[in-house]
Amino acid sequence: MEQKLEGNDENIKERILGIALFGRDANYATGDDPVVRVQAKEVRRRLEAYRSDLPNDVEVLIDLPTGSYVPAFSLRESSPLNPLHDYAGIHPLVDVPDTHAATPGGRPVFDDEQTTPSEKPGGLNGNSGSSFVGHGGLSPLITTLVLVLVAALSIGFLAWMHSRNPYDGALRKFWGPILESPKPAVISLGRTIAYAPNESLYGEFRKSHPNAYRDRLDEYLDVLSFDKDATIHWSDLRPLVNIGPAFGGVRAGMRISSLMTGMRKPFVVRFGSESSFVELRDSPAIIVGSMNTRWTNSLEGGLHFAIHDLSSDQYVEEARSKRTWRAGPTSQGWVDYGLITREVVAPTGQFLVKFAGVGDAGTEAAGELLTNADLLSSAVKRLPRDWEHKNVQLLVEFNVIDGKAGPPKLVDTYVW
């Protein structure tokens, strides 16, 4: 805001903001680090919320246009400071107009030239409905009042933004221990192994289906569909060890990364065996997905709720009662379950959050719950008053329609 008021629009760039406001290095890659874009989106959301409930005495509006980080100012149409507020259909431009008007033909009109009011495209006699341009632009008094109001509104708006910090409340309580740690957070995502056809298998398929593919790209993107009685040998397949987690896990990891960025918490991302017990023993961790690594799975031992992910069956089980919750079809789509475990001091000796779904959509939905202030606030209402100082497990249910999970329903909790 200060740079805009001083006329330094060229200083309001993504890289400069990242360095000045978020402590990034001078050569940091803006394409890989979205901190400025994420915060700009949040500012636009708060501005929209602020404008939806404006006090009557607010005269100046602030906007942050999409695709830009330069704030724009405009007078409220009902403002008595708006010289055109009494003229229907006339709206002021955001910027203060040039001090020289122009003739209808485009030639500038200087102060020593004589023009009649009807010749002036701006002002009260002009036909242009886009700006208030008199012979000398806005009067110095009005310009001064506008700038004073902009400065006052800017201070008030920043104070309002601070008072409505989206990372306060339930989010701050849930993630508090990870934010207080001096170590960067470790976000650990699973890395599964899959198998793909070898070139020899594609060759056999092309012989029996000569017009199935136009080129190699089709082979890569389309499903290879042999006849149901075709025989495939183990030698026809090759392992893929770097395909990463499923879509739900990826999206959940992106949400957690965005949250950590918004909270200004440094973090690293690890896939599968890239994260070691030694690293998690030294840093707070967030484990995404149930099938991560053998030793991260072992961290669930002895917990009240646990996900059992077998080749033929996946379900959540309560240890004492042996009650189970399974994903399955419904009249409208599919029901899935997510399990969230938060340990203030885990077996690693550090703060640990692990969340996963019985299905892929459950993992994504659990990640959304943990990063959405409203959803998380609603979920923790059933917890005891001092829950933020305790270990917590949340079992939530999601209805999945067309592959997308709906709002979470809290099924059960356990606090110790």
C-alpha angles and dihedrals in degrees: 000000000000091000091051094050090049091051095247098134090148089067093058098086131133096248094045091049091048091053098041100040106026103032096243121162118263092249098041116143108249090194092061098037112054096179095121094045092048093050092045090054089051091050090051090051092051092046089054090050090048093050091050090064105031119168114241093245095059109110104170126060125207124206135179105208117221111262093024138080094202112105118229126210130207136170118249109252091234093050115119086216089064104094090209100046091108093053114083117228094015117117127182122237119244095243127061105257125247116274091240123066122209133230118246087260092057099255113135117247114223128204095256094056123093118230130166120236091251091059094057113093092202132048128056095310096049123106096215110105095196107078148010104239117162127180089279101021120241115353117257090245094055092044091052092048091050092052092047091050092047091053093047092047091048092055091046093047093050090050089050091050091051092050090052098046104165090212094061124090119029095000092054092047094047096046097031098110092050091050093049094052114099090216124086115256119252115223107198121195126182123252113204130194120240134175129233132191118268121235089259091062091050088050092055090047092051090052093054094037105033096170099041096101133036095198145338092286090063089052090052097047103035129074115256104235115189121180111279092248095050117123119230122191127211089243088062091069133071127198122247109205102171104054094110128210127328121275094267092053092048093051091046090051090051091052092050091048091051091049093051089049092051090050090048092239115149114231144171128213122224130186122211114308091006087089114070133197088244091059094047090047087060101040140038111260143205114202116198120201134015099254100054112128131327095255095044088052089052089062088075092066113127096009122142093238125029137173115236109204109188127166091252103028138030122190146140117249133194108223099218104040096027089226112160136204119201132188114240148144123296133187090268103034130296139332120220135178132219128200121205120191122188118184120182090201111016127187085274089064090242138090109281135188120186124178134172142154130230083237132025093261090054091057092051092047093049089052090052091051092052093051101039114085095206096046093046093046090054093047096052096049090095093054123097118269096260097041093130089071094051140065113267139192121192122193111197134181126216132190109221118207121178090350094305123111119227128215115316123254115206108232102175143341138204125197127184 
